[in-house]
Amino acid sequence: MIEFHFNEIYASVFTTDKRIIDIRGGRGRGGSHFGTDYFLFLLTQANYFRGYFIRKTLNDIKTSLFQDIKDRIYENPGIDINDFHINQNNYSLLYKPTGNMIISKGITGSKGRTAKMKSLAGATHVLIEEADEIDEQSFAQLNLSLRTTKSEHIQIIRIYNQPPRHHWIYKDYNLIETDVKGYYRAEVKATSDILSIFSTYHANMDNLHPSTVREFEAFKESDPDYYYNQILGLVGEGAKGRVYSGWEHISNAAFEALELPHAYIMDFGYGGAPTAVIEVKWHKDCRYIRELIYSRDLDSLELARMLRAKGISEQDMVVADYGSGGNIRIAELRRGTYDGLRYNIRATVKGSGSVQAGISKVKSAKVYMTEDSANGWAEYQEYCWLLDANGNPTDQPKKENDHIMDCIRYFEQAKGILF
């Protein structure tokens, strides 16, 4: 007989009728352990079950969820390993007595492209580890793909440590200030179809070595930011040494209703990096930002057509970075080399000290960015200064996932000179 023993904090998972279950909080809480043990329990029941392991890339599953569930199988003395067919190539499992299955999928395919999820055929349950790494659009598409009639309830289990406060996942939460300055606790909104289970290592002490607990608690003195966010599971403002703060959301409808001057700003992507295009509207010290394009491996023809599809005309002002071959692409887009699609595109203003000067101008403005600018908000949260040997911020920004951040800076550098 197969027996399972679950931490009582997860008891509501077995009875809830909520579609989405968030297992969140601090490190050491045993969230992934519960998730894989729960899937193993469902896999071995008589009822129809088809579960999917989801992470940002398929390869991430190999050493996390897939290895974890194999550990659960070998740890359980009531399980006969011969009842399982374990496919090491595509990270899937079949429980032979019932035909129930677990299949693995990655959100992102090769070269950073979004994989074609299509319908997750027959899925009754989805387990997403590091769910905060998945963008809002990909999650929405995944959610819509779940439509089996073989199960009374579909469950999507999202496991994550607390991302920064502007992450899209908090659209279903109210963020409430705590006694720790700059940190919040998240409470799920009553209108959300979510069961939220928050816990920290305190609820999993029976499964933690005392030395692990001592390490967790030592962070309170050695690295308070890490302690409050990653150990206690409080919601923070973002990465250490963040360049920007205080930006606010604006709806797409409100953005479109603004009758203000506007321009389009572009950062060309090379070497697998995305090409980013934003629209900026402005009035005095206020800046209104909307993400339009964020796509990898675009050639000049594809880009020209995407610009036209976004409603950008020959009369609109477009500003782009001319570095790393950008000057050639600017010339091509101005001449209408591709299908006669001409654009009023110019090179941004750069020079010694321009990065710091541009950032300073952005910081002095009141910035609003549309709610659906998912990549823009992700960059905003993690755009930070390089740290010195002592862990203190320098005056140089980290060159990583900064394409929309660069676009906003290019606007400030060009404004007053090019338009």
KAVENCOR-V89569 format. One record per run of one state. SS is the DSSP state (alpha for helix, beta for strand, coil for the rest). FROM is the first residue (numbers start at 1). TO is the last residue. If there is no record, write none. Layout:
SS FROM TO
SS FROM TO
This chain:
coil 1 7
alpha 8 14
coil 15 19
beta 20 25
coil 26 30
alpha 31 43
coil 44 49
beta 50 57
alpha 58 62
coil 63 64
alpha 65 75
coil 76 80
alpha 81 83
beta 84 87
coil 88 91
beta 92 95
coil 96 99
beta 100 108
coil 109 109
alpha 110 112
coil 113 113
beta 114 114
coil 115 124
beta 125 129
coil 130 130
alpha 131 133
coil 134 135
alpha 136 144
coil 145 154
beta 155 161
coil 162 167
alpha 168 172
beta 173 177
coil 178 183
beta 184 188
coil 189 193
beta 194 199
coil 200 200
alpha 201 207
coil 208 209
alpha 210 222
coil 223 223
alpha 224 231
coil 232 234
beta 235 235
coil 236 241
beta 242 242
coil 243 247
beta 248 250
coil 251 251
alpha 252 257
coil 258 261
beta 262 267
coil 268 274
beta 275 283
coil 284 285
beta 286 295
coil 296 299
alpha 300 309
coil 310 316
beta 317 320
coil 321 325
alpha 326 335
coil 336 343
beta 344 347
coil 348 353
alpha 354 363
coil 364 365
beta 366 370
coil 371 373
alpha 374 382
coil 383 383
beta 384 387
coil 388 392
beta 393 397
coil 398 402
alpha 403 414
coil 415 419
